Amino acid sequence: MTIFLTILHIIVSFILIGVVLLQSGKGAEMGASFGSSGSQSVFGASGGSNVLTKVTTSAAVIFMLTSLLLAYVSGLPSSSSIMSDKSGRPAATAQEKSAQPTADKQPAGQQAPAKANK
């Protein structure tokens, strides 16, 4: 689901960039950017403002929806983890292991209890 949304988001973003660059700015003529001197000659005499406006609006709505969906999906807790089988306690280090007294070793300064002979 996330991969599909990401791919759709990237495709829509490129479409949105292309459509916005095709639109004419205030006071600029579309045909002038393609080397033509006629007004709106690229899309005909009536111009392409209606089609480009609708495509821009559609692409912007899809872009916003995919942005929101990607943000929502990324915030969901993951159902699986590579750390799920690990215990919560960290492993004892070598220094901690050597500091723990064993039955054979006595701390310094103490004598081992005498064993009673029978």
Biopython code that builds the backbone (N, CA, C, O; Angstrom):
import numpy as np
from Bio.PDB.StructureBuilder import StructureBuilder

atoms = [
    (1, "MET", "N", (0.821, -1.188, 0.000)),
    (1, "MET", "CA", (0.000, 0.000, 0.000)),
    (1, "MET", "C", (0.869, 1.257, 0.000)),
    (1, "MET", "O", (0.608, 2.206, -0.740)),
    (2, "THR", "N", (1.898, 1.249, 0.836)),
    (2, "THR", "CA", (2.782, 2.412, 0.911)),
    (2, "THR", "C", (3.546, 2.603, -0.392)),
    (2, "THR", "O", (3.730, 3.730, -0.850)),
    (3, "ILE", "N", (3.984, 1.510, -0.981)),
    (3, "ILE", "CA", (4.739, 1.608, -2.241)),
    (3, "ILE", "C", (3.843, 2.158, -3.348)),
    (3, "ILE", "O", (4.268, 3.014, -4.123)),
    (4, "PHE", "N", (2.608, 1.668, -3.424)),
    (4, "PHE", "CA", (1.668, 2.168, -4.429)),
    (4, "PHE", "C", (1.411, 3.653, -4.246)),
    (4, "PHE", "O", (1.424, 4.409, -5.217)),
    (5, "LEU", "N", (1.177, 4.079, -3.008)),
    (5, "LEU", "CA", (0.932, 5.494, -2.740)),
    (5, "LEU", "C", (2.143, 6.353, -3.081)),
    (5, "LEU", "O", (1.994, 7.455, -3.610)),
    (6, "THR", "N", (3.327, 5.862, -2.786)),
    (6, "THR", "CA", (4.546, 6.621, -3.086)),
    (6, "THR", "C", (4.731, 6.780, -4.592)),
    (6, "THR", "O", (5.067, 7.866, -5.065)),
    (7, "ILE", "N", (4.516, 5.707, -5.345)),
    (7, "ILE", "CA", (4.659, 5.781, -6.800)),
    (7, "ILE", "C", (3.615, 6.726, -7.389)),
    (7, "ILE", "O", (3.932, 7.535, -8.261)),
    (8, "LEU", "N", (2.370, 6.626, -6.916)),
    (8, "LEU", "CA", (1.319, 7.524, -7.390)),
    (8, "LEU", "C", (1.641, 8.977, -7.049)),
    (8, "LEU", "O", (1.411, 9.877, -7.857)),
    (9, "HIS", "N", (2.167, 9.196, -5.867)),
    (9, "HIS", "CA", (2.532, 10.550, -5.425)),
    (9, "HIS", "C", (3.621, 11.145, -6.326)),
    (9, "HIS", "O", (3.546, 12.318, -6.694)),
    (10, "ILE", "N", (4.606, 10.361, -6.673)),
    (10, "ILE", "CA", (5.701, 10.847, -7.532)),
    (10, "ILE", "C", (5.189, 11.151, -8.933)),
    (10, "ILE", "O", (5.545, 12.176, -9.515)),
    (11, "ILE", "N", (4.346, 10.259, -9.483)),
    (11, "ILE", "CA", (3.806, 10.483, -10.830)),
    (11, "ILE", "C", (2.954, 11.751, -10.858)),
    (11, "ILE", "O", (3.083, 12.567, -11.771)),
    (12, "VAL", "N", (2.090, 11.915, -9.866)),
    (12, "VAL", "CA", (1.223, 13.100, -9.815)),
    (12, "VAL", "C", (2.055, 14.366, -9.632)),
    (12, "VAL", "O", (1.707, 15.413, -10.180)),
    (13, "SER", "N", (3.135, 14.290, -8.880)),
    (13, "SER", "CA", (3.962, 15.482, -8.696)),
    (13, "SER", "C", (4.609, 15.912, -10.007)),
    (13, "SER", "O", (4.698, 17.108, -10.283)),
    (14, "PHE", "N", (5.064, 14.955, -10.823)),
    (14, "PHE", "CA", (5.638, 15.315, -12.125)),
    (14, "PHE", "C", (4.570, 15.883, -13.058)),
    (14, "PHE", "O", (4.831, 16.828, -13.803)),
    (15, "ILE", "N", (3.369, 15.308, -13.018)),
    (15, "ILE", "CA", (2.276, 15.841, -13.842)),
    (15, "ILE", "C", (1.939, 17.264, -13.404)),
    (15, "ILE", "O", (1.737, 18.144, -14.241)),
    (16, "LEU", "N", (1.879, 17.483, -12.119)),
    (16, "LEU", "CA", (1.565, 18.811, -11.594)),
    (16, "LEU", "C", (2.630, 19.835, -12.001)),
    (16, "LEU", "O", (2.302, 20.961, -12.375)),
    (17, "ILE", "N", (3.893, 19.444, -11.928)),
    (17, "ILE", "CA", (4.974, 20.350, -12.351)),
    (17, "ILE", "C", (4.833, 20.691, -13.828)),
    (17, "ILE", "O", (4.945, 21.855, -14.214)),
    (18, "GLY", "N", (4.586, 19.677, -14.655)),
    (18, "GLY", "CA", (4.447, 19.907, -16.095)),
    (18, "GLY", "C", (3.271, 20.798, -16.439)),
    (18, "GLY", "O", (3.399, 21.691, -17.276)),
    (19, "VAL", "N", (2.129, 20.572, -15.811)),
    (19, "VAL", "CA", (0.938, 21.357, -16.111)),
    (19, "VAL", "C", (1.110, 22.805, -15.658)),
    (19, "VAL", "O", (0.684, 23.728, -16.352)),
    (20, "VAL", "N", (1.724, 23.004, -14.514)),
    (20, "VAL", "CA", (1.940, 24.373, -14.040)),
    (20, "VAL", "C", (2.903, 25.114, -14.965)),
    (20, "VAL", "O", (2.721, 26.303, -15.229)),
    (21, "LEU", "N", (3.917, 24.420, -15.452)),
    (21, "LEU", "CA", (4.852, 25.085, -16.371)),
    (21, "LEU", "C", (4.220, 25.382, -17.725)),
    (21, "LEU", "O", (4.651, 26.308, -18.413)),
    (22, "LEU", "N", (3.212, 24.617, -18.120)),
    (22, "LEU", "CA", (2.538, 24.891, -19.396)),
    (22, "LEU", "C", (1.604, 26.089, -19.321)),
    (22, "LEU", "O", (1.320, 26.709, -20.346)),
    (23, "GLN", "N", (1.124, 26.425, -18.143)),
    (23, "GLN", "CA", (0.188, 27.536, -18.025)),
    (23, "GLN", "C", (0.898, 28.863, -18.237)),
    (23, "GLN", "O", (2.076, 29.026, -17.921)),
    (24, "SER", "N", (0.142, 29.798, -18.780)),
    (24, "SER", "CA", (0.722, 31.120, -19.020)),
    (24, "SER", "C", (0.605, 31.959, -17.764)),
    (24, "SER", "O", (-0.375, 31.870, -17.025)),
    (25, "GLY", "N", (1.609, 32.765, -17.540)),
    (25, "GLY", "CA", (1.584, 33.662, -16.399)),
    (25, "GLY", "C", (0.789, 34.903, -16.721)),
    (25, "GLY", "O", (0.283, 35.042, -17.834)),
    (26, "LYS", "N", (0.668, 35.799, -15.780)),
    (26, "LYS", "CA", (-0.056, 37.049, -16.011)),
    (26, "LYS", "C", (0.732, 37.911, -16.993)),
    (26, "LYS", "O", (1.888, 38.253, -16.741)),
    (27, "GLY", "N", (0.108, 38.255, -18.097)),
    (27, "GLY", "CA", (0.731, 39.129, -19.081)),
    (27, "GLY", "C", (1.678, 38.419, -20.036)),
    (27, "GLY", "O", (2.180, 39.043, -20.971)),
    (28, "ALA", "N", (1.931, 37.156, -19.832)),
    (28, "ALA", "CA", (2.813, 36.420, -20.744)),
    (28, "ALA", "C", (1.959, 35.575, -21.675)),
    (28, "ALA", "O", (0.879, 35.115, -21.304)),
    (29, "GLU", "N", (2.448, 35.383, -22.864)),
    (29, "GLU", "CA", (1.715, 34.574, -23.838)),
    (29, "GLU", "C", (2.331, 33.188, -23.896)),
    (29, "GLU", "O", (3.551, 33.031, -23.850)),
    (30, "MET", "N", (1.463, 32.183, -23.999)),
    (30, "MET", "CA", (1.923, 30.791, -24.053)),
    (30, "MET", "C", (2.762, 30.552, -25.306)),
    (30, "MET", "O", (3.792, 29.878, -25.255)),
    (31, "GLY", "N", (2.315, 31.106, -26.421)),
    (31, "GLY", "CA", (3.011, 30.874, -27.673)),
    (31, "GLY", "C", (4.400, 31.487, -27.705)),
    (31, "GLY", "O", (5.263, 31.025, -28.452)),
    (32, "ALA", "N", (4.627, 32.510, -26.915)),
    (32, "ALA", "CA", (5.929, 33.171, -26.902)),
    (32, "ALA", "C", (7.011, 32.241, -26.365)),
    (32, "ALA", "O", (8.171, 32.338, -26.765)),
    (33, "SER", "N", (6.642, 31.357, -25.477)),
    (33, "SER", "CA", (7.649, 30.446, -24.930)),
    (33, "SER", "C", (8.051, 29.374, -25.929)),
    (33, "SER", "O", (9.125, 28.785, -25.806)),
    (34, "PHE", "N", (7.192, 29.111, -26.928)),
    (34, "PHE", "CA", (7.513, 28.113, -27.943)),
    (34, "PHE", "C", (7.981, 28.753, -29.244)),
    (34, "PHE", "O", (8.124, 28.053, -30.247)),
    (35, "GLY", "N", (8.219, 30.039, -29.259)),
    (35, "GLY", "CA", (8.744, 30.706, -30.434)),
    (35, "GLY", "C", (7.683, 31.247, -31.364)),
    (35, "GLY", "O", (8.018, 31.791, -32.416)),
    (36, "SER", "N", (6.428, 31.119, -31.021)),
    (36, "SER", "CA", (5.357, 31.609, -31.864)),
    (36, "SER", "C", (4.960, 33.012, -31.402)),
    (36, "SER", "O", (5.036, 33.329, -30.215)),
    (37, "SER", "N", (4.541, 33.838, -32.342)),
    (37, "SER", "CA", (4.188, 35.198, -31.954)),
    (37, "SER", "C", (2.690, 35.394, -31.779)),
    (37, "SER", "O", (2.273, 36.452, -31.307)),
    (38, "GLY", "N", (1.866, 34.419, -32.139)),
    (38, "GLY", "CA", (0.409, 34.545, -32.015)),
    (38, "GLY", "C", (-0.036, 34.308, -30.588)),
    (38, "GLY", "O", (0.604, 33.567, -29.842)),
    (39, "SER", "N", (-1.132, 34.938, -30.211)),
    (39, "SER", "CA", (-1.658, 34.818, -28.865)),
    (39, "SER", "C", (-2.338, 33.461, -28.692)),
    (39, "SER", "O", (-3.269, 33.139, -29.429)),
    (40, "GLN", "N", (-1.888, 32.675, -27.739)),
    (40, "GLN", "CA", (-2.439, 31.363, -27.411)),
    (40, "GLN", "C", (-2.485, 30.438, -28.627)),
    (40, "GLN", "O", (-3.406, 29.632, -28.758)),
    (41, "SER", "N", (-1.501, 30.549, -29.513)),
    (41, "SER", "CA", (-1.523, 29.746, -30.735)),
    (41, "SER", "C", (-1.175, 28.277, -30.484)),
    (41, "SER", "O", (-1.419, 27.438, -31.352)),
    (42, "VAL", "N", (-0.629, 27.957, -29.356)),
    (42, "VAL", "CA", (-0.283, 26.567, -29.069)),
    (42, "VAL", "C", (-1.544, 25.740, -28.863)),
    (42, "VAL", "O", (-1.632, 24.616, -29.357)),
    (43, "PHE", "N", (-2.519, 26.279, -28.140)),
    (43, "PHE", "CA", (-3.750, 25.553, -27.856)),
    (43, "PHE", "C", (-4.931, 26.057, -28.682)),
    (43, "PHE", "O", (-6.079, 25.744, -28.368)),
    (44, "GLY", "N", (-4.672, 26.813, -29.706)),
    (44, "GLY", "CA", (-5.750, 27.327, -30.543)),
    (44, "GLY", "C", (-6.110, 28.753, -30.148)),
    (44, "GLY", "O", (-5.516, 29.330, -29.237)),
    (45, "ALA", "N", (-7.101, 29.315, -30.853)),
    (45, "ALA", "CA", (-7.475, 30.705, -30.624)),
    (45, "ALA", "C", (-8.136, 30.898, -29.264)),
    (45, "ALA", "O", (-7.982, 31.953, -28.648)),
    (46, "SER", "N", (-8.878, 29.880, -28.781)),
    (46, "SER", "CA", (-9.564, 30.041, -27.493)),
    (46, "SER", "C", (-8.624, 29.807, -26.323)),
    (46, "SER", "O", (-8.932, 30.190, -25.195)),
    (47, "GLY", "N", (-7.499, 29.193, -26.576)),
    (47, "GLY", "CA", (-6.533, 28.950, -25.504)),
    (47, "GLY", "C", (-6.840, 27.648, -24.773)),
    (47, "GLY", "O", (-7.890, 27.040, -24.981)),
    (48, "GLY", "N", (-5.933, 27.236, -23.932)),
    (48, "GLY", "CA", (-6.096, 25.985, -23.200)),
    (48, "GLY", "C", (-6.302, 26.203, -21.725)),
    (48, "GLY", "O", (-6.040, 25.309, -20.920)),
    (49, "SER", "N", (-6.765, 27.372, -21.360)),
    (49, "SER", "CA", (-6.860, 27.688, -19.942)),
    (49, "SER", "C", (-7.869, 26.804, -19.219)),
    (49, "SER", "O", (-7.631, 26.425, -18.072)),
    (50, "ASN", "N", (-8.984, 26.465, -19.854)),
    (50, "ASN", "CA", (-9.981, 25.642, -19.183)),
    (50, "ASN", "C", (-9.461, 24.228, -18.928)),
    (50, "ASN", "O", (-9.627, 23.690, -17.833)),
    (51, "VAL", "N", (-8.847, 23.640, -19.920)),
    (51, "VAL", "CA", (-8.326, 22.273, -19.779)),
    (51, "VAL", "C", (-7.177, 22.252, -18.780)),
    (51, "VAL", "O", (-7.129, 21.388, -17.905)),
    (52, "LEU", "N", (-6.258, 23.194, -18.908)),
    (52, "LEU", "CA", (-5.107, 23.219, -18.009)),
    (52, "LEU", "C", (-5.515, 23.524, -16.573)),
    (52, "LEU", "O", (-4.916, 23.004, -15.632)),
    (53, "THR", "N", (-6.528, 24.361, -16.404)),
    (53, "THR", "CA", (-7.001, 24.668, -15.058)),
    (53, "THR", "C", (-7.612, 23.439, -14.402)),
    (53, "THR", "O", (-7.381, 23.182, -13.221)),
    (54, "LYS", "N", (-8.391, 22.680, -15.165)),
    (54, "LYS", "CA", (-9.016, 21.468, -14.626)),
    (54, "LYS", "C", (-7.974, 20.405, -14.300)),
    (54, "LYS", "O", (-8.065, 19.738, -13.270)),
    (55, "VAL", "N", (-6.987, 20.248, -15.175)),
    (55, "VAL", "CA", (-5.935, 19.256, -14.934)),
    (55, "VAL", "C", (-5.095, 19.666, -13.724)),
    (55, "VAL", "O", (-4.718, 18.820, -12.914)),
    (56, "THR", "N", (-4.804, 20.950, -13.601)),
    (56, "THR", "CA", (-4.035, 21.436, -12.450)),
    (56, "THR", "C", (-4.793, 21.211, -11.154)),
    (56, "THR", "O", (-4.217, 20.767, -10.161)),
    (57, "THR", "N", (-6.087, 21.516, -11.162)),
    (57, "THR", "CA", (-6.895, 21.317, -9.957)),
    (57, "THR", "C", (-6.968, 19.844, -9.582)),
    (57, "THR", "O", (-6.824, 19.489, -8.412)),
    (58, "SER", "N", (-7.189, 18.990, -10.569)),
    (58, "SER", "CA", (-7.254, 17.544, -10.307)),
    (58, "SER", "C", (-5.928, 17.017, -9.771)),
    (58, "SER", "O", (-5.901, 16.257, -8.803)),
    (59, "ALA", "N", (-4.836, 17.422, -10.399)),
    (59, "ALA", "CA", (-3.521, 16.950, -9.956)),
    (59, "ALA", "C", (-3.195, 17.464, -8.551)),
    (59, "ALA", "O", (-2.593, 16.751, -7.749)),
    (60, "ALA", "N", (-3.593, 18.697, -8.261)),
    (60, "ALA", "CA", (-3.329, 19.245, -6.929)),
    (60, "ALA", "C", (-4.137, 18.518, -5.859)),
    (60, "ALA", "O", (-3.625, 18.265, -4.768)),
    (61, "VAL", "N", (-5.394, 18.177, -6.153)),
    (61, "VAL", "CA", (-6.222, 17.450, -5.190)),
    (61, "VAL", "C", (-5.645, 16.052, -4.945)),
    (61, "VAL", "O", (-5.546, 15.609, -3.801)),
    (62, "ILE", "N", (-5.267, 15.363, -6.020)),
    (62, "ILE", "CA", (-4.681, 14.022, -5.870)),
    (62, "ILE", "C", (-3.366, 14.099, -5.107)),
    (62, "ILE", "O", (-3.081, 13.237, -4.276)),
    (63, "PHE", "N", (-2.565, 15.122, -5.381)),
    (63, "PHE", "CA", (-1.289, 15.295, -4.681)),
    (63, "PHE", "C", (-1.510, 15.499, -3.186)),
    (63, "PHE", "O", (-0.807, 14.908, -2.366)),
    (64, "MET", "N", (-2.481, 16.330, -2.831)),
    (64, "MET", "CA", (-2.765, 16.569, -1.411)),
    (64, "MET", "C", (-3.287, 15.311, -0.726)),
    (64, "MET", "O", (-2.897, 15.013, 0.403)),
    (65, "LEU", "N", (-4.170, 14.568, -1.402)),
    (65, "LEU", "CA", (-4.702, 13.336, -0.818)),
    (65, "LEU", "C", (-3.611, 12.284, -0.604)),
    (65, "LEU", "O", (-3.564, 11.635, 0.441)),
    (66, "THR", "N", (-2.735, 12.122, -1.602)),
    (66, "THR", "CA", (-1.652, 11.149, -1.424)),
    (66, "THR", "C", (-0.683, 11.598, -0.336)),
    (66, "THR", "O", (-0.123, 10.767, 0.379)),
    (67, "SER", "N", (-0.484, 12.911, -0.210)),
    (67, "SER", "CA", (0.380, 13.413, 0.871)),
    (67, "SER", "C", (-0.209, 13.080, 2.233)),
    (67, "SER", "O", (0.502, 12.606, 3.119)),
    (68, "LEU", "N", (-1.501, 13.324, 2.404)),
    (68, "LEU", "CA", (-2.160, 13.021, 3.672)),
    (68, "LEU", "C", (-2.182, 11.518, 3.958)),
    (68, "LEU", "O", (-1.955, 11.096, 5.092)),
    (69, "LEU", "N", (-2.456, 10.719, 2.933)),
    (69, "LEU", "CA", (-2.484, 9.266, 3.130)),
    (69, "LEU", "C", (-1.107, 8.718, 3.488)),
    (69, "LEU", "O", (-0.990, 7.840, 4.343)),
    (70, "LEU", "N", (-0.070, 9.230, 2.841)),
    (70, "LEU", "CA", (1.293, 8.781, 3.171)),
    (70, "LEU", "C", (1.669, 9.172, 4.594)),
    (70, "LEU", "O", (2.325, 8.404, 5.298)),
    (71, "ALA", "N", (1.261, 10.353, 5.014)),
    (71, "ALA", "CA", (1.547, 10.773, 6.390)),
    (71, "ALA", "C", (0.794, 9.902, 7.389)),
    (71, "ALA", "O", (1.340, 9.541, 8.431)),
    (72, "TYR", "N", (-0.449, 9.565, 7.078)),
    (72, "TYR", "CA", (-1.245, 8.715, 7.967)),
    (72, "TYR", "C", (-0.671, 7.305, 8.043)),
    (72, "TYR", "O", (-0.539, 6.745, 9.131)),
    (73, "VAL", "N", (-0.329, 6.731, 6.895)),
    (73, "VAL", "CA", (0.194, 5.360, 6.862)),
    (73, "VAL", "C", (1.541, 5.279, 7.564)),
    (73, "VAL", "O", (1.819, 4.285, 8.234)),
    (74, "SER", "N", (2.373, 6.284, 7.433)),
    (74, "SER", "CA", (3.683, 6.242, 8.084)),
    (74, "SER", "C", (3.577, 6.395, 9.592)),
    (74, "SER", "O", (4.491, 6.001, 10.317)),
    (75, "GLY", "N", (2.478, 6.961, 10.077)),
    (75, "GLY", "CA", (2.286, 7.132, 11.510)),
    (75, "GLY", "C", (1.676, 5.928, 12.195)),
    (75, "GLY", "O", (1.658, 5.862, 13.424)),
    (76, "LEU", "N", (1.174, 4.971, 11.423)),
    (76, "LEU", "CA", (0.582, 3.769, 12.017)),
    (76, "LEU", "C", (1.663, 2.914, 12.648)),
    (76, "LEU", "O", (2.780, 2.852, 12.136)),
    (77, "PRO", "N", (1.343, 2.245, 13.770)),
    (77, "PRO", "CA", (2.346, 1.354, 14.372)),
    (77, "PRO", "C", (2.580, 0.137, 13.484)),
    (77, "PRO", "O", (1.661, -0.379, 12.848)),
    (78, "SER", "N", (3.797, -0.293, 13.458)),
    (78, "SER", "CA", (4.170, -1.434, 12.631)),
    (78, "SER", "C", (3.705, -2.725, 13.276)),
    (78, "SER", "O", (3.770, -2.868, 14.497)),
    (79, "SER", "N", (3.238, -3.662, 12.470)),
    (79, "SER", "CA", (2.754, -4.931, 13.014)),
    (79, "SER", "C", (3.885, -5.928, 13.209)),
    (79, "SER", "O", (3.744, -6.875, 13.983)),
    (80, "SER", "N", (4.988, -5.735, 12.530)),
    (80, "SER", "CA", (6.110, -6.655, 12.687)),
    (80, "SER", "C", (7.388, -5.856, 12.916)),
    (80, "SER", "O", (7.522, -4.705, 12.501)),
    (81, "SER", "N", (8.311, -6.512, 13.587)),
    (81, "SER", "CA", (9.572, -5.858, 13.885)),
    (81, "SER", "C", (10.671, -6.910, 13.906)),
    (81, "SER", "O", (10.431, -8.065, 14.260)),
    (82, "ILE", "N", (11.856, -6.511, 13.531)),
    (82, "ILE", "CA", (12.968, -7.452, 13.600)),
    (82, "ILE", "C", (13.434, -7.634, 15.026)),
    (82, "ILE", "O", (14.184, -8.565, 15.321)),
    (83, "MET", "N", (12.996, -6.751, 15.921)),
    (83, "MET", "CA", (13.412, -6.824, 17.322)),
    (83, "MET", "C", (12.342, -7.462, 18.210)),
    (83, "MET", "O", (12.491, -7.469, 19.432)),
    (84, "SER", "N", (11.279, -7.993, 17.629)),
    (84, "SER", "CA", (10.187, -8.504, 18.453)),
    (84, "SER", "C", (10.566, -9.762, 19.225)),
    (84, "SER", "O", (9.974, -10.037, 20.269)),
    (85, "ASP", "N", (11.539, -10.533, 18.740)),
    (85, "ASP", "CA", (11.918, -11.756, 19.441)),
    (85, "ASP", "C", (13.022, -11.520, 20.465)),
    (85, "ASP", "O", (13.423, -12.464, 21.147)),
    (86, "LYS", "N", (13.518, -10.323, 20.596)),
    (86, "LYS", "CA", (14.580, -10.011, 21.554)),
    (86, "LYS", "C", (13.982, -9.684, 22.913)),
    (86, "LYS", "O", (12.879, -9.145, 23.009)),
    (87, "SER", "N", (14.730, -10.020, 23.967)),
    (87, "SER", "CA", (14.249, -9.696, 25.304)),
    (87, "SER", "C", (14.491, -8.224, 25.595)),
    (87, "SER", "O", (15.289, -7.569, 24.926)),
    (88, "GLY", "N", (13.802, -7.722, 26.589)),
    (88, "GLY", "CA", (13.918, -6.307, 26.943)),
    (88, "GLY", "C", (15.202, -5.984, 27.679)),
    (88, "GLY", "O", (15.629, -4.829, 27.691)),
    (89, "ARG", "N", (15.847, -7.007, 28.313)),
    (89, "ARG", "CA", (17.088, -6.778, 29.061)),
    (89, "ARG", "C", (18.287, -6.843, 28.137)),
    (89, "ARG", "O", (18.391, -7.757, 27.319)),
    (90, "PRO", "N", (19.180, -5.900, 28.253)),
    (90, "PRO", "CA", (20.411, -5.999, 27.462)),
    (90, "PRO", "C", (21.313, -7.092, 28.025)),
    (90, "PRO", "O", (21.269, -7.397, 29.217)),
    (91, "ALA", "N", (22.110, -7.663, 27.172)),
    (91, "ALA", "CA", (23.017, -8.727, 27.599)),
    (91, "ALA", "C", (24.081, -8.162, 28.536)),
    (91, "ALA", "O", (24.513, -7.019, 28.384)),
    (92, "ALA", "N", (24.498, -8.977, 29.505)),
    (92, "ALA", "CA", (25.528, -8.545, 30.461)),
    (92, "ALA", "C", (26.865, -8.455, 29.745)),
    (92, "ALA", "O", (27.210, -9.311, 28.930)),
    (93, "THR", "N", (27.597, -7.419, 30.057)),
    (93, "THR", "CA", (28.894, -7.251, 29.433)),
    (93, "THR", "C", (29.913, -8.143, 30.115)),
    (93, "THR", "O", (29.637, -8.708, 31.173)),
    (94, "ALA", "N", (31.065, -8.272, 29.532)),
    (94, "ALA", "CA", (32.123, -9.120, 30.089)),
    (94, "ALA", "C", (32.573, -8.601, 31.441)),
    (94, "ALA", "O", (32.926, -9.385, 32.321)),
    (95, "GLN", "N", (32.565, -7.290, 31.614)),
    (95, "GLN", "CA", (32.982, -6.703, 32.880)),
    (95, "GLN", "C", (31.990, -7.042, 33.996)),
    (95, "GLN", "O", (32.388, -7.329, 35.125)),
    (96, "GLU", "N", (30.697, -7.006, 33.670)),
    (96, "GLU", "CA", (29.688, -7.349, 34.661)),
    (96, "GLU", "C", (29.749, -8.824, 35.023)),
    (96, "GLU", "O", (29.520, -9.189, 36.176)),
    (97, "LYS", "N", (30.052, -9.669, 34.056)),
    (97, "LYS", "CA", (30.130, -11.096, 34.316)),
    (97, "LYS", "C", (31.304, -11.428, 35.236)),
    (97, "LYS", "O", (31.191, -12.292, 36.105)),
    (98, "SER", "N", (32.433, -10.738, 35.042)),
    (98, "SER", "CA", (33.605, -11.024, 35.877)),
    (98, "SER", "C", (33.444, -10.457, 37.289)),
    (98, "SER", "O", (34.105, -10.922, 38.217)),
    (99, "ALA", "N", (32.574, -9.458, 37.463)),
    (99, "ALA", "CA", (32.383, -8.851, 38.771)),
    (99, "ALA", "C", (31.474, -9.690, 39.670)),
    (99, "ALA", "O", (31.493, -9.522, 40.889)),
    (100, "GLN", "N", (30.690, -10.576, 39.096)),
    (100, "GLN", "CA", (29.788, -11.394, 39.889)),
    (100, "GLN", "C", (30.571, -12.540, 40.535)),
    (100, "GLN", "O", (31.248, -13.292, 39.835)),
    (101, "PRO", "N", (30.483, -12.683, 41.888)),
    (101, "PRO", "CA", (31.219, -13.773, 42.543)),
    (101, "PRO", "C", (30.561, -15.120, 42.267)),
    (101, "PRO", "O", (29.339, -15.231, 42.164)),
    (102, "THR", "N", (31.381, -16.106, 42.154)),
    (102, "THR", "CA", (30.881, -17.471, 41.947)),
    (102, "THR", "C", (31.066, -18.243, 43.238)),
    (102, "THR", "O", (31.606, -17.710, 44.208)),
    (103, "ALA", "N", (30.631, -19.474, 43.262)),
    (103, "ALA", "CA", (30.723, -20.290, 44.476)),
    (103, "ALA", "C", (32.173, -20.625, 44.808)),
    (103, "ALA", "O", (32.507, -20.806, 45.979)),
    (104, "ASP", "N", (33.038, -20.709, 43.804)),
    (104, "ASP", "CA", (34.434, -21.075, 44.030)),
    (104, "ASP", "C", (35.260, -19.894, 44.511)),
    (104, "ASP", "O", (36.212, -20.066, 45.272)),
    (105, "LYS", "N", (34.903, -18.707, 44.074)),
    (105, "LYS", "CA", (35.709, -17.529, 44.402)),
    (105, "LYS", "C", (35.066, -16.770, 45.549)),
    (105, "LYS", "O", (33.844, -16.630, 45.606)),
    (106, "GLN", "N", (35.902, -16.278, 46.468)),
    (106, "GLN", "CA", (35.443, -15.457, 47.575)),
    (106, "GLN", "C", (35.948, -14.043, 47.371)),
    (106, "GLN", "O", (37.050, -13.851, 46.858)),
    (107, "PRO", "N", (35.164, -13.051, 47.762)),
    (107, "PRO", "CA", (35.637, -11.679, 47.657)),
    (107, "PRO", "C", (36.902, -11.492, 48.487)),
    (107, "PRO", "O", (37.133, -12.210, 49.461)),
    (108, "ALA", "N", (37.711, -10.524, 48.090)),
    (108, "ALA", "CA", (38.981, -10.285, 48.771)),
    (108, "ALA", "C", (38.744, -9.891, 50.222)),
    (108, "ALA", "O", (37.823, -9.128, 50.515)),
    (109, "GLY", "N", (39.557, -10.396, 51.119)),
    (109, "GLY", "CA", (39.474, -10.032, 52.523)),
    (109, "GLY", "C", (38.580, -10.962, 53.331)),
    (109, "GLY", "O", (38.500, -10.813, 54.550)),
    (110, "GLN", "N", (37.919, -11.895, 52.709)),
    (110, "GLN", "CA", (37.067, -12.820, 53.455)),
    (110, "GLN", "C", (37.616, -14.230, 53.311)),
    (110, "GLN", "O", (38.159, -14.607, 52.272)),
    (111, "GLN", "N", (37.460, -14.990, 54.375)),
    (111, "GLN", "CA", (37.921, -16.366, 54.340)),
    (111, "GLN", "C", (36.745, -17.269, 54.028)),
    (111, "GLN", "O", (35.595, -16.991, 54.366)),
    (112, "ALA", "N", (37.081, -18.342, 53.378)),
    (112, "ALA", "CA", (36.058, -19.325, 53.077)),
    (112, "ALA", "C", (35.676, -20.043, 54.338)),
    (112, "ALA", "O", (36.544, -20.343, 55.158)),
    (113, "PRO", "N", (34.397, -20.333, 54.524)),
    (113, "PRO", "CA", (33.986, -21.073, 55.728)),
    (113, "PRO", "C", (34.630, -22.455, 55.754)),
    (113, "PRO", "O", (34.775, -23.121, 54.730)),
    (114, "ALA", "N", (35.009, -22.858, 56.963)),
    (114, "ALA", "CA", (35.645, -24.167, 57.119)),
    (114, "ALA", "C", (34.591, -25.251, 56.974)),
    (114, "ALA", "O", (33.469, -25.138, 57.469)),
    (115, "LYS", "N", (34.988, -26.289, 56.288)),
    (115, "LYS", "CA", (34.082, -27.408, 56.111)),
    (115, "LYS", "C", (34.208, -28.330, 57.325)),
    (115, "LYS", "O", (35.303, -28.613, 57.810)),
    (116, "ALA", "N", (33.104, -28.764, 57.771)),
    (116, "ALA", "CA", (33.097, -29.646, 58.940)),
    (116, "ALA", "C", (33.404, -31.057, 58.492)),
    (116, "ALA", "O", (32.774, -31.578, 57.572)),
    (117, "ASN", "N", (34.373, -31.673, 59.144)),
    (117, "ASN", "CA", (34.703, -33.065, 58.819)),
    (117, "ASN", "C", (33.935, -33.974, 59.769)),
    (117, "ASN", "O", (33.872, -33.684, 60.964)),
    (118, "LYS", "N", (33.386, -34.998, 59.307)),
    (118, "LYS", "CA", (32.648, -35.945, 60.138)),
    (118, "LYS", "C", (33.374, -37.232, 60.269)),
    (118, "LYS", "O", (32.893, -38.146, 60.938)),
]
sb = StructureBuilder()
sb.init_structure("model")
sb.init_model(0)
sb.init_chain("A")
sb.init_seg("    ")
for serial, (resi, resn, name, xyz) in enumerate(atoms, 1):
    if name == "N":
        sb.init_residue(resn, " ", resi, " ")
    sb.init_atom(name, np.array(xyz, "f"), 0.0, 1.0, " ", f" {name:<3s}", serial, name[0])
structure = sb.get_structure()
